[in-house]
Amino acid sequence: MATTVSRRYSVEDRPRVTVAERDESKCDVRMVVSLKGELDSAALNSLVDEFSDAIARDDSDVVVDLADVDFIGAAWIGTLVRSRAVLRTQDRDLTLRSPSRVVNRLLDLCGLSYLIESV
């Protein structure tokens, strides 16, 4: 009996965290953390330290860009809410930017649409 191996996504499509450097010339005092790919519980386990390190880099507010997220699981929603609570204790804020349609729907269902930054 032959075994077939299926790759869920290519290296380029794997979930990842990207931190954009702040542009001081635009007086932006927020750090932007971009998430990409399918953010399921497996991605949470592999990216939670990287995400935590990103928001701990300095004392600015954090914007999480969700434009390139294809799927987000409940574990990630919980992580975002807990991260926001931790940041609030430091007089910092966490907002969400450009959620994909799928993410926007889940945030709405969870009553978290208020976390999306207004444009």
N, C-alpha and C positions, 0 to 999 in steps of 0.2 A: 504494500500500500504506500503510495507516494504521499509525501507531506508537502503542502504548499505553504510558502511563507508570504504573507502579505504585509507590506509596509504601510502603515497608516498615513504617514506623510513623509515627504522628502526632507532633507536637512534644512532646506530653505523655508519649509512650511512649519517646522517644529515650533511650538510655542516659545516665545522668548520675551525678555524684558529689555527695553532699550531706554536709556536715560539721556535726555537732551540737555545739553549745557544751557544754562540761563544766558540770555542775551542782555547784558547790562545796558547796552546802548538804547534798548527799547524800554528800559525801566521795568522789566518783567522780574518780579521778585518771587516767582514761583518756579519750582522744578517740574518738568514734564517727564513722566514715566509712561512710555508707550508699551502696551501689551499687544501681542500678535499671536494668532493661531487659535487652536482649540484649547481652551483653558478648562480642562477637566481635572479630576482629582489627581491623576498622575502628573499633570503639568504643575499643579500646586506643590506637590512633594518635591519636584525638581527645581522649582523657581522661587519658592517662598523665601529662601535666604537671599537670593539676588534682589527680589522685590523689597525685602526689609532693608537691605544695605542701601538700596537706591533712595528710599525715603529718609534714611538716617544720615545721608551725606552732609546735609547742612540744616539750618533752622528755618528754611523757607516753607511756604505752603506748597502742597503737592497737587498736581493735576495728573490724572490718569487718563491717557488717551486710549480709547477702546475702538477706534475706527476700523482696525484690522483684525478684530476678534471675530472668529467664525462661530464659536460656541463658548459659553461660559457656564460652568456648573455652580451648584449651590455653595460648594466649599469656597470658591473664589468670591462669591457675593459676601459670604461671612468674613472672609479675609479683608475685603475692602471696608466693610462696616467696622470691624475691629481696628483696622489701621486708622480709620478716621477718628475713632474714639481715643486711641493713643495719641494721635496728633493733636486733638482738641485739648488734652491735658497739658500740652506744651504750647498752648495758644497758637496752634497752627491749624490749617484746614486741609481737607482733601476733597476735591471735586472731580467729577468725571466729565470727559470731553468726547464729543462725537461718537457716542456709542453706535455700533452697527445696529441694523434693524432687529436682529435676534437678541442682542444685549439690551436694547431699549425696551423690547417687549418684556423681558424677564425683570428688568428694573421696575417697570410699571406694575407688573404682577406682584412684586415684593413690596410695593409702596415706597420705592427708593428713587423715584424720578426727581425728587428734590435735590439729589446729589449731582445732577447734570448741570453743568455751568450754562448760564444763559448767554446767548451770542449777541 
